[in-house]
Amino acid sequence: FPAFNRGAMAAAIPGRIGAAALGFSRFGDQLYNEQVLALGYGNKFGIASLGLKANIIQYSAQGFGNRRLFTVSFGGIASITEVLSVGAYMTNLNQPLISNRDAEERIPALVNVGVMLKLSEHIIACAELEKDLGEQLVIKSGIEYQLHDRFFFRTGFNLGPKAAFAGIGLKPRRISFDYAVQYGFDVGMNHHISAAIKLGRK
């Protein structure tokens, strides 16, 4: 469905204390679309890295006009050992109203909790729980295998709704490319492509 296409871009700028990031994403078409402008900041404190993000979200629907909302998200990740890392993230903490006419129509708050295990020098396994406060629990898992210094293979699956994933990654020096395909048992195939460029020396 072309109307379901999503595009996004972001830039991260490291500083003396932490790092700042700016991002923009768009979903939808001329009939209905969502646009998000995001500003984030993160820093490392001992074994933990914490981040805060603010979003300005604009909803546009033909015949209904535009509506802008402000949301806040917060999360962190901790390296417990060289093998084990755990993380948690909460999206849309403030849950603003989408419509003034319906007090129940709010932007949903999502809670994600994840674990990463470094099984070997070349293999990483991950598991995640995602809960929309008004929906069922989603269980995610994945594994990444580093075939070469700059080539990666990834696969995984979701439960609730069920979906299977496969992808590859290529990181030649300062540029990285990633491709993934998702097969949803209800909606069919989705393709995801991303590219990143590292401009700094470090």
C-alpha positions as CSV (number, residue, x, y, z in Angstrom):
1,F,0.0,0.0,0.0
2,P,1.8,3.2,-1.1
3,A,-0.2,5.2,1.4
4,F,1.6,3.2,4.2
5,N,5.1,4.2,3.1
6,R,7.3,5.8,5.7
7,G,10.6,7.8,5.3
8,A,12.9,9.3,7.9
9,M,16.2,11.0,8.3
10,A,18.3,12.0,11.4
11,A,21.6,13.5,12.4
12,A,23.5,13.0,15.6
13,I,26.1,15.5,16.8
14,P,28.5,14.5,19.7
15,G,29.6,17.1,22.1
16,R,31.8,17.5,25.2
17,I,28.9,16.4,27.4
18,G,26.7,13.8,25.6
19,A,25.3,14.0,22.2
20,A,22.4,15.8,20.5
21,A,20.2,14.6,17.6
22,L,17.7,16.0,15.2
23,G,15.3,13.9,13.1
24,F,12.3,14.1,10.8
25,S,9.9,11.4,9.6
26,R,6.8,11.3,7.4
27,F,4.1,8.6,7.0
28,G,1.1,8.6,4.6
29,D,0.0,10.3,1.5
30,Q,-2.1,13.4,0.5
31,L,-5.3,12.0,2.0
32,Y,-3.7,11.4,5.4
33,N,-0.2,11.8,6.7
34,E,1.8,12.2,9.9
35,Q,5.0,14.3,10.1
36,V,7.3,14.2,13.1
37,L,10.1,16.6,14.0
38,A,12.3,15.2,16.9
39,L,15.0,16.6,19.1
40,G,17.0,14.4,21.4
41,Y,19.8,14.4,23.9
42,G,21.7,11.5,25.4
43,N,24.7,11.0,27.8
44,K,26.6,8.2,29.4
45,F,26.7,7.8,33.2
46,G,29.0,4.9,34.3
47,I,27.6,1.7,32.8
48,A,24.3,3.3,31.8
49,S,23.4,5.6,28.8
50,L,20.3,7.7,29.1
51,G,18.4,9.6,26.5
52,L,15.4,12.1,26.3
53,K,13.5,13.0,23.1
54,A,10.9,15.6,22.4
55,N,8.6,15.3,19.3
56,I,6.4,17.8,17.5
57,I,3.8,15.7,15.6
58,Q,1.6,17.0,12.9
59,Y,-1.5,15.1,11.7
60,S,-3.1,16.1,8.4
61,A,-6.3,14.6,7.0
62,Q,-8.1,15.8,3.9
63,G,-11.2,17.6,4.9
64,F,-10.2,17.8,8.6
65,G,-7.2,20.1,8.5
66,N,-4.0,19.9,10.6
67,R,-3.4,19.2,14.3
68,R,0.0,19.6,16.1
69,L,0.9,17.8,19.3
70,F,4.0,17.7,21.6
71,T,5.2,14.4,23.1
72,V,8.1,13.3,25.3
73,S,10.0,10.0,25.3
74,F,12.7,8.6,27.6
75,G,14.9,5.6,27.7
76,G,18.3,4.0,28.6
77,I,20.6,1.1,28.2
78,A,23.0,-0.4,30.7
79,S,26.0,-2.7,30.0
80,I,25.7,-5.1,32.9
81,T,28.7,-7.2,31.8
82,E,30.7,-7.5,28.6
83,V,28.1,-10.2,27.5
84,L,24.8,-8.8,28.8
85,S,23.1,-5.4,28.2
86,V,19.6,-4.4,29.2
87,G,17.5,-1.5,28.0
88,A,14.1,0.2,28.5
89,Y,12.3,2.9,26.6
90,M,8.9,4.7,27.0
91,T,7.4,6.5,24.1
92,N,4.9,9.4,24.5
93,L,5.0,9.7,28.3
94,N,2.5,12.6,28.3
95,Q,-0.1,11.0,26.0
96,P,-1.6,14.2,24.6
97,L,-5.2,14.3,23.2
98,I,-5.5,13.8,19.5
99,S,-9.0,15.1,19.4
100,N,-10.7,17.6,21.8
101,R,-14.0,16.0,21.0
102,D,-13.0,12.6,22.5
103,A,-11.1,12.5,25.8
104,E,-10.2,8.9,25.2
105,E,-8.5,9.5,21.8
106,R,-4.8,10.0,22.9
107,I,-1.5,9.2,21.3
108,P,-0.6,5.8,22.7
109,A,2.2,5.3,25.2
110,L,4.5,2.4,24.4
111,V,6.9,0.6,26.9
112,N,9.8,-1.4,25.5
113,V,12.1,-3.6,27.6
114,G,15.0,-5.5,25.9
115,V,18.0,-7.7,26.5
116,M,21.1,-8.2,24.4
117,L,23.5,-11.1,24.7
118,K,26.8,-11.3,23.0
119,L,27.1,-15.0,22.5
120,S,30.5,-14.8,20.8
121,E,32.7,-12.4,19.0
122,H,30.5,-12.7,15.9
123,I,27.0,-13.5,17.2
124,I,24.5,-11.2,19.1
125,A,21.1,-12.3,20.2
126,C,18.3,-9.9,21.3
127,A,14.8,-10.2,22.9
128,E,12.3,-7.4,23.5
129,L,8.9,-7.0,25.1
130,E,6.7,-4.1,23.7
131,K,3.5,-3.1,25.4
132,D,1.0,-0.5,24.2
133,L,-1.0,0.4,27.3
134,G,-4.2,-0.3,25.4
135,E,-3.1,-3.3,23.3
136,Q,-1.7,-6.8,23.7
137,L,1.9,-7.6,24.5
138,V,4.3,-8.0,21.5
139,I,7.3,-10.3,21.9
140,K,10.3,-9.8,19.6
141,S,13.5,-11.6,19.1
142,G,16.4,-11.5,16.7
143,I,20.0,-12.6,16.1
144,E,22.8,-11.0,14.2
145,Y,25.8,-12.9,12.7
146,Q,28.9,-11.0,11.6
147,L,30.1,-12.9,8.5
148,H,33.0,-10.5,7.9
149,D,34.4,-7.4,9.5
150,R,32.0,-5.3,7.4
151,F,29.1,-7.7,6.5
152,F,26.2,-8.8,8.8
153,F,23.3,-11.1,8.5
154,R,20.2,-10.7,10.7
155,T,17.0,-12.6,11.3
156,G,14.2,-12.6,13.8
157,F,10.4,-12.9,14.6
158,N,7.5,-11.3,16.4
159,L,4.7,-12.8,18.3
160,G,1.4,-10.8,18.6
161,P,1.1,-10.0,15.7
162,K,3.2,-12.7,14.1
163,A,5.9,-11.6,11.7
164,A,9.2,-12.9,10.4
165,F,12.3,-10.9,9.4
166,A,15.5,-11.2,7.5
167,G,18.2,-8.7,6.6
168,I,21.7,-7.8,5.7
169,G,24.1,-5.0,6.7
170,L,27.2,-3.6,5.0
171,K,29.6,-1.2,6.8
172,P,32.5,-0.1,4.5
173,R,34.3,2.4,6.7
174,R,32.3,5.6,7.1
175,I,29.2,4.5,5.3
176,S,26.8,1.8,6.3
177,F,23.8,0.2,4.5
178,D,21.1,-2.0,5.9
179,Y,18.2,-3.8,4.2
180,A,15.5,-5.9,5.8
181,V,12.3,-7.6,4.7
182,Q,9.4,-8.3,7.0
183,Y,6.7,-10.9,6.3
184,G,3.6,-10.2,8.3
185,F,1.2,-13.2,8.4
186,D,-1.7,-10.7,8.1
187,V,-0.4,-8.0,5.8
188,G,2.3,-9.6,3.7
189,M,5.7,-8.2,2.7
190,N,7.4,-5.0,3.8
191,H,10.8,-3.8,2.8
192,H,13.1,-1.5,4.9
193,I,16.2,0.3,3.6
194,S,18.5,2.6,5.6
195,A,21.9,4.3,5.0
196,A,24.2,6.2,7.5
197,I,27.2,8.4,6.9
198,K,29.8,9.0,9.7
199,L,31.3,12.5,9.1
200,G,33.6,12.8,12.2
201,R,37.0,11.3,12.6
202,K,36.2,9.3,15.7
